[in-house]
Amino acid sequence: MEWGMANRMAQLIQADGHCLFLPVDHGYFQGPTKKLEEPRKTIEPLLPYADALFITRGVLRSSVDPDNAKPIILRVSGGASMVGKDLANEGITTSIEEAIRLNVAAIGLSVFVGSDYERESLLNLSKLVDEGEKYGIPVMAVTAVGKELEKRDARYLALASRIAAELGARVVKTYWCEDFEKVATGCPVPVVMAGGPQVDTELEVFEFVYDGMQKGAIGVNLGRNIWQNDFPVAMIKAIRAIIHEKASPKEAQELYDSIKSKETR
């Protein structure tokens, strides 16, 4: 691995081999979604506890101070929205030259395996990998499912993750699911977890994060489970404890409750 590529990967994946990425890119297709209406207010208190931000260039420029930043994974795909006909109909929205100007650690895009736009999204990934490898910038592929949430099973996610790795992604972001080890073991590059199923409690989040880490994930790329929580700093600290300190779900819950109690005094 060339020095530049290795250096950027080392910025993302910490010395213990794990990572906590904080995605705040949801507005690129959802607009001002709940708790992300003012990105700067959401990002600033969480930034110290994230290993990297997954973000669009517009929000990066407007809402992250360049002298107080973490490694950046730049979202470079888009072109569809929640009110459009098909979320899978994406293209590459940001040039490699722009990524270089912004001094990013990685670039990321979504692939929609099994959709009407499967071929286009996979070719987008291939082209982006070509550009990224040329300049030593790793690509993170996101195995997106659009509005079809029933695709979040091990068979589908293992397929999508393996295809992304085969096409050259250096990291794959995919959903946690039952039998997650089938996804992780079938993917020859590092896997980070996106959100799992819809859950009602913090403990359930801690449980699926812990389970995924035990079954081969190197970390998480969690957004709404953190910043839509009523106590987002407590949430990110508890998840960080699972990832970097090998905390159990019970220990993470105790840490969350302790920080929450201090914040509510």
MIGU-914645 format. One line per 4 residues: for each residue x, y, z of C-alpha. Coordinates in steps of 0.001 Angstrom, whole numbers, m for minus. Example, Ala and Ser with C-alpha at 12.3 -4.5 7.8 and 13.67 -1.06 7.14 Angstrom:
MIGU-914645
12300 m4500 7800 | 13670 m1060 7140
end
This chain:
MIGU-914645
0 0 0 | 1424 3391 m978 | 2310 5805 1829 | m513 8255 1114
m3159 5533 1040 | m1732 3910 4165 | m1607 7259 5956 | m5240 8036 5169
m6376 4581 6248 | m4454 5038 9512 | m6297 8311 10122 | m9594 6454 9817
m8861 3133 11516 | m7298 3701 14916 | m4288 1916 16401 | m6531 m722 18007
m7924 m1608 14572 | m11333 m101 15341 | m13207 3052 14369 | m16212 5226 15132
m17376 7187 12113 | m20097 9802 12582 | m22273 10292 9482 | m24002 13646 9145
m24656 13375 5404 | m28368 12571 5645 | m29446 15967 4336 | m28160 15156 850
m31360 13202 199 | m33558 13913 3280 | m33131 17664 3643 | m33172 19135 7198
m33985 15887 8970 | m34826 15861 12690 | m31933 16920 14970 | m29805 17791 11929
m31607 21003 11012 | m28549 23039 12058 | m25569 20785 11349 | m22992 22801 13283
m25011 22529 16509 | m25287 18769 16023 | m21655 18183 15086 | m19698 20332 17545
m20464 18538 20844 | m19952 15107 19227 | m16784 15848 17280 | m14316 15078 20107
m15601 11503 20334 | m15705 10626 16606 | m12773 9137 14707 | m14032 10621 11423
m16993 12498 9932 | m18949 11265 6903 | m20198 14502 5393 | m20995 16397 2189
m18794 19215 924 | m21465 21838 1523 | m21966 21002 5182 | m18233 20505 5666
m17523 24034 4463 | m20384 25664 6342 | m20408 23734 9597 | m16942 22355 10443
m14077 24645 11377 | m10900 23710 9468 | m8756 24227 12556 | m10873 21848 14651
m11649 18990 12323 | m11411 15217 12394 | m10565 13071 9367 | m13188 13560 6681
m14953 10912 4619 | m16532 12956 1854 | m19940 11877 540 | m19627 12134 m3259
m22811 10486 m4518 | m26300 11927 m4854 | m28854 13140 m7340 | m31988 11618 m5814
m34220 12597 m2881 | m36902 11202 m603 | m39589 12861 m2724 | m38249 11516 m6008
m39156 8292 m7764 | m36131 6190 m6816 | m33394 6812 m4246 | m31144 4405 m6141
m30842 6714 m9149 | m27613 8355 m7957 | m24550 9667 m9697 | m21176 10997 m8605
m21650 14591 m7484 | m18161 15667 m6457 | m14892 15496 m8369 | m11674 13932 m7135
m10046 17359 m7492 | m12560 18748 m5012 | m11790 15921 m2597 | m8092 16730 m2856
m8753 20448 m2273 | m10699 19557 857 | m7838 17347 2076 | m10140 14418 2844
m9113 11075 4298 | m11572 9108 2159 | m14465 9422 m262 | m17732 7514 m40
m20739 6667 m2170 | m23757 4384 m2124 | m24265 1261 m4210 | m27726 m185 m4795
m27314 m3876 m5514 | m30496 m5473 m6827 | m32150 m2177 m7779 | m33040 m892 m11246
m29883 1215 m11005 | m27551 m1546 m9824 | m25288 m1352 m12884 | m24978 2433 m12778
m24172 2553 m9064 | m21584 m223 m9314 | m19921 1448 m12276 | m19921 4700 m10265
m18012 2815 m7569 | m15538 1401 m10063 | m14837 4811 m11556 | m14446 6368 m8127
m12001 3646 m7078 | m9939 4317 m10208 | m9751 8009 m9309 | m9128 7398 m5631
m6340 4899 m6196 | m4644 7323 m8560 | m4329 9888 m5769 | m4047 7620 m2736
m7574 8287 m1439 | m9541 5260 m142 | m13155 4705 m1134 | m15860 3632 1320
m18791 1897 m358 | m22184 2088 1346 | m24481 m861 680 | m27659 1201 514
m31133 m293 376 | m33175 2783 m555 | m36687 2458 831 | m36632 m1354 690
m35713 m2085 4299 | m36543 m5774 3945 | m33211 m6142 2140 | m31399 m5872 5473
m30698 m9599 5784 | m27399 m11449 5844 | m27727 m13022 2409 | m28336 m9719 632
m25838 m7667 2656 | m23105 m10300 2242 | m23654 m10197 m1519 | m23602 m6411 m1724
m20594 m6066 577 | m18550 m8642 m1317 | m19310 m7004 m4665 | m18220 m3629 m3292
m14949 m5136 m2065 | m14389 m6924 m5372 | m14727 m3608 m7203 | m12028 m2042 m5045
m13655 m377 m2045 | m11138 m137 814 | m13913 m45 3449 | m17538 m1193 3274
m20345 337 5299 | m23276 m2028 5673 | m26197 m2655 8002 | m26050 m4837 11054
m28302 m7882 10711 | m28928 m11284 12228 | m26069 m13660 11354 | m23807 m10664 10768
m20736 m12915 10753 | m21790 m14108 7273 | m21477 m10521 6047 | m18147 m9771 7730
m16377 m13033 6914 | m17405 m12870 3266 | m15992 m9363 2820 | m12175 m9211 2437
m11933 m5532 3413 | m12890 m3856 6725 | m16619 m3617 7449 | m18264 m874 9499
m21848 m1059 10701 | m24607 1343 9822 | m27813 1361 11843 | m29488 m1913 12607
m33206 m2513 12972 | m35555 109 14415 | m35167 m120 18188 | m36850 1487 21179
m34052 1634 23752 | m30401 2582 23999 | m29574 m890 25281 | m30792 m2439 22036
m28393 m190 20119 | m25528 m1187 22405 | m26441 m4846 21922 | m26342 m4793 18123
m23123 m2758 18098 | m21495 m5211 20508 | m22784 m8196 18528 | m21427 m6817 15259
m18028 m6136 16795 | m17869 m9701 18092 | m18755 m11008 14633 | m16157 m9156 12586
m17006 m5468 12189 | m14173 m3031 12921 | m16513 m278 14062 | m19596 1744 13269
m20860 4508 11052 | m23853 5523 13165 | m25703 8803 12825 | m29343 8906 13859
m28852 6406 16682 | m26484 8985 18160 | m27589 12512 17276 | m31331 11840 17381
m30945 10541 20925 | m32051 12935 23648 | m28544 12683 25131 | m26254 12399 22099
m22959 12945 23942 | m23813 10191 26412 | m24756 7963 23490 | m21562 8471 21495
m19394 7996 24606 | m21154 4727 25404 | m20808 3425 21847 | m17173 4517 21806
m16619 2455 24947 | m17877 m669 23161 | m15676 m29 20139 | m12445 1136 21731
m12625 m171 25308 | m14370 m3519 24733 | m17243 m2540 27003 | m20226 m4876 27208
m23748 m3624 26434 | m24444 m3535 30165 | m21327 m1460 30826 | m22216 877 27964
m25698 1331 29427 | m24234 2152 32829 | m21927 4739 31262 | m24825 6239 29291
m27005 6444 32418 | m24194 8043 34432 | m23532 10773 31836 | m27251 11334 31323
m27736 11764 35064 | m25006 14422 35203 | m26503 16274 32228 | m29968 16380 33794
m28868 17759 37166
end
